[in-house]
Amino acid sequence: MKKKILYTNEPINARVIENFLPSPDDLIFKEKKTKVTLTLSEKSLKFFKSAAKKHNASYQGMIRRLIDYYVVNQRT
């Protein structure tokens, strides 16, 4: 950092927002899960494992969220 930062005494227009974050209880997904056996093609499994590795995630969780997303967005 070569440039020196010059601070001034300018007023800051800020306000406090009370309780704007959800409670920890609201952040926990409490959906019931059921185990199933699913056979995937090798290329599909390789895709999800590779994507999960890039994002430091679980490939099974990615597949689960993809299916959940599909279900939520269906029009009945």
C-alpha positions in Angstrom: 0.0 0.0 0.0 1.9 3.0 -1.3 -0.7 5.7 -1.0 -1.3 7.1 2.4 -5.0 7.3 3.5 -6.1 10.7 4.6 -9.0 10.7 7.0 -11.3 13.6 7.5 -13.8 14.5 10.1 -16.8 14.4 7.8 -20.1 13.4 9.4 -21.4 9.9 8.8 -25.1 9.5 8.0 -25.9 6.1 9.5 -28.8 4.6 11.4 -29.1 1.6 13.6 -31.4 -1.2 12.3 -32.7 -3.3 15.2 -33.0 -7.1 14.8 -32.5 -7.2 11.1 -30.9 -10.7 11.1 -33.0 -13.8 11.5 -32.7 -15.8 14.7 -30.4 -18.9 14.6 -33.5 -21.1 14.8 -34.7 -19.6 11.6 -31.5 -20.6 9.9 -31.8 -24.3 10.5 -33.6 -26.3 7.9 -35.8 -28.8 9.7 -37.2 -30.7 6.7 -37.5 -34.4 7.2 -35.2 -36.4 4.9 -35.7 -39.8 3.5 -32.8 -42.0 2.2 -33.2 -43.3 -1.3 -31.0 -45.3 -3.7 -30.4 -43.5 -7.0 -28.4 -44.8 -10.0 -26.7 -42.0 -12.0 -24.8 -42.1 -15.2 -21.0 -41.9 -14.8 -20.8 -38.5 -16.5 -23.5 -37.0 -14.2 -21.7 -38.3 -11.1 -18.4 -37.0 -12.4 -20.0 -33.6 -13.1 -21.4 -33.2 -9.6 -18.3 -34.5 -7.8 -16.1 -32.1 -9.8 -18.5 -29.1 -9.2 -18.6 -30.0 -5.5 -14.9 -30.2 -5.2 -14.5 -26.7 -6.9 -17.0 -25.2 -4.4 -15.8 -27.2 -1.4 -19.3 -28.7 -1.0 -21.0 -32.1 -0.9 -22.0 -33.6 -4.2 -24.9 -35.3 -2.6 -26.1 -32.0 -1.1 -25.9 -30.4 -4.5 -28.0 -33.1 -6.1 -30.5 -32.8 -3.2 -30.8 -29.0 -3.6 -31.1 -29.4 -7.4 -34.1 -31.7 -6.9 -35.6 -29.5 -4.2 -35.2 -26.5 -6.5 -37.0 -28.4 -9.3 -39.9 -29.4 -7.0 -40.4 -25.8 -5.7 -40.5 -24.4 -9.2 -43.0 -26.8 -10.7 -46.5 -25.5 -11.5 -49.3 -27.8 -10.4 
